Amino acid sequence: MIKNPAFVMVTFLILAFCLLDRAQSQEPQEPTIDSTIALVRANMQADRTALITSGMNFNDKEGAAFWPIYKEYQYERSKVDDSRSAVIKEYTKKYPNLTDAEAKAMAEQMLNCDASLAELKKKYFKKFNKVLPPLTVTKFFQLERRVDLMMDMQVEASLPPLTQAAQYAAHKNGEAQPSQVIVAEPPEQ
């Protein structure tokens, strides 16, 4: 159904580079997690519709059926995204002094957000399938997944990994630091 897959791929690459450039050139100072999340979400919302329009190539009938349901989907999805953003903000506030209990609670909250998003997608998969051909619906959710991955990569790239928190805490407590990171080899089969 994709008439020109190379066009869609180039569109994604251009979008990714544009978003990275926008994120880097917006503020000369170190961005806060709030501003990073807000910027990424605003940019993606603005570009998401254009990507869907160009990637899906809806005819008039399909577009008339798709866009009202998509608007509902985005509204409900924004609530899940708000919950996820709250966890990310909490993580950045408490980093690098995150306790085991806090880390566990945040991981559970993120898993709950992932589960909520999966349930929301299932709900809207059914709604879209009532008004659009299954191949079109599947294509939309594939496109949506790719956009989500780009968004997640941008947010995750701005977050410090927990491995740094452990190293920071050990250094702060005066514990010895290993001079190199040892990566375990997978067992031979």
Contacts in CASP RR format, 6 or more apart in sequence:
PFRMAT RR
TARGET T0000
AUTHOR 0000-0000-0000
METHOD contacts of the structure
MODEL  1
MIKNPAFVMVTFLILAFCLLDRAQSQEPQEPTIDSTIALVRANMQADRTA
LITSGMNFNDKEGAAFWPIYKEYQYERSKVDDSRSAVIKEYTKKYPNLTD
AEAKAMAEQMLNCDASLAELKKKYFKKFNKVLPPLTVTKFFQLERRVDLM
MDMQVEASLPPLTQAAQYAAHKNGEAQPSQVIVAEPPEQ
1 135 0 8 1.000
1 136 0 8 1.000
1 139 0 8 1.000
2 8 0 8 1.000
2 55 0 8 1.000
2 139 0 8 1.000
3 57 0 8 1.000
7 54 0 8 1.000
8 54 0 8 1.000
8 55 0 8 1.000
8 143 0 8 1.000
11 51 0 8 1.000
11 54 0 8 1.000
11 55 0 8 1.000
12 51 0 8 1.000
12 146 0 8 1.000
12 150 0 8 1.000
15 47 0 8 1.000
15 51 0 8 1.000
15 150 0 8 1.000
16 150 0 8 1.000
18 47 0 8 1.000
19 40 0 8 1.000
19 43 0 8 1.000
19 44 0 8 1.000
19 47 0 8 1.000
19 150 0 8 1.000
19 154 0 8 1.000
20 154 0 8 1.000
22 39 0 8 1.000
22 43 0 8 1.000
23 31 0 8 1.000
23 36 0 8 1.000
23 39 0 8 1.000
23 40 0 8 1.000
23 43 0 8 1.000
23 154 0 8 1.000
26 35 0 8 1.000
26 39 0 8 1.000
27 35 0 8 1.000
31 39 0 8 1.000
31 158 0 8 1.000
33 88 0 8 1.000
33 89 0 8 1.000
33 92 0 8 1.000
33 158 0 8 1.000
33 159 0 8 1.000
34 89 0 8 1.000
36 154 0 8 1.000
36 155 0 8 1.000
36 158 0 8 1.000
37 85 0 8 1.000
37 88 0 8 1.000
37 89 0 8 1.000
37 155 0 8 1.000
40 151 0 8 1.000
40 154 0 8 1.000
40 155 0 8 1.000
41 81 0 8 1.000
41 85 0 8 1.000
41 151 0 8 1.000
44 147 0 8 1.000
44 150 0 8 1.000
44 151 0 8 1.000
45 74 0 8 1.000
48 147 0 8 1.000
51 143 0 8 1.000
51 147 0 8 1.000
52 70 0 8 1.000
52 140 0 8 1.000
52 143 0 8 1.000
52 144 0 8 1.000
55 143 0 8 1.000
56 62 0 8 1.000
56 66 0 8 1.000
56 136 0 8 1.000
56 139 0 8 1.000
56 140 0 8 1.000
56 143 0 8 1.000
58 66 0 8 1.000
62 132 0 8 1.000
62 136 0 8 1.000
65 131 0 8 1.000
65 132 0 8 1.000
66 128 0 8 1.000
66 131 0 8 1.000
66 132 0 8 1.000
66 140 0 8 1.000
69 124 0 8 1.000
69 127 0 8 1.000
69 128 0 8 1.000
69 131 0 8 1.000
72 124 0 8 1.000
72 127 0 8 1.000
73 120 0 8 1.000
73 124 0 8 1.000
73 127 0 8 1.000
76 120 0 8 1.000
77 117 0 8 1.000
77 120 0 8 1.000
80 113 0 8 1.000
80 116 0 8 1.000
80 117 0 8 1.000
80 120 0 8 1.000
83 109 0 8 1.000
83 112 0 8 1.000
83 113 0 8 1.000
83 116 0 8 1.000
84 110 0 8 1.000
84 113 0 8 1.000
87 106 0 8 1.000
87 109 0 8 1.000
87 110 0 8 1.000
87 113 0 8 1.000
88 155 0 8 1.000
88 159 0 8 1.000
90 106 0 8 1.000
91 98 0 8 1.000
91 106 0 8 1.000
91 159 0 8 1.000
92 159 0 8 1.000
92 160 0 8 1.000
94 102 0 8 1.000
95 160 0 8 1.000
95 165 0 8 1.000
96 160 0 8 1.000
96 164 0 8 1.000
96 165 0 8 1.000
96 168 0 8 1.000
96 169 0 8 1.000
97 165 0 8 1.000
97 169 0 8 1.000
98 106 0 8 1.000
98 162 0 8 1.000
98 165 0 8 1.000
103 162 0 8 1.000
121 141 0 8 1.000
121 144 0 8 1.000
125 137 0 8 1.000
125 141 0 8 1.000
128 136 0 8 1.000
128 137 0 8 1.000
128 140 0 8 1.000
129 137 0 8 1.000
132 140 0 8 1.000
167 177 0 8 1.000
170 176 0 8 1.000
170 177 0 8 1.000
171 177 0 8 1.000
END
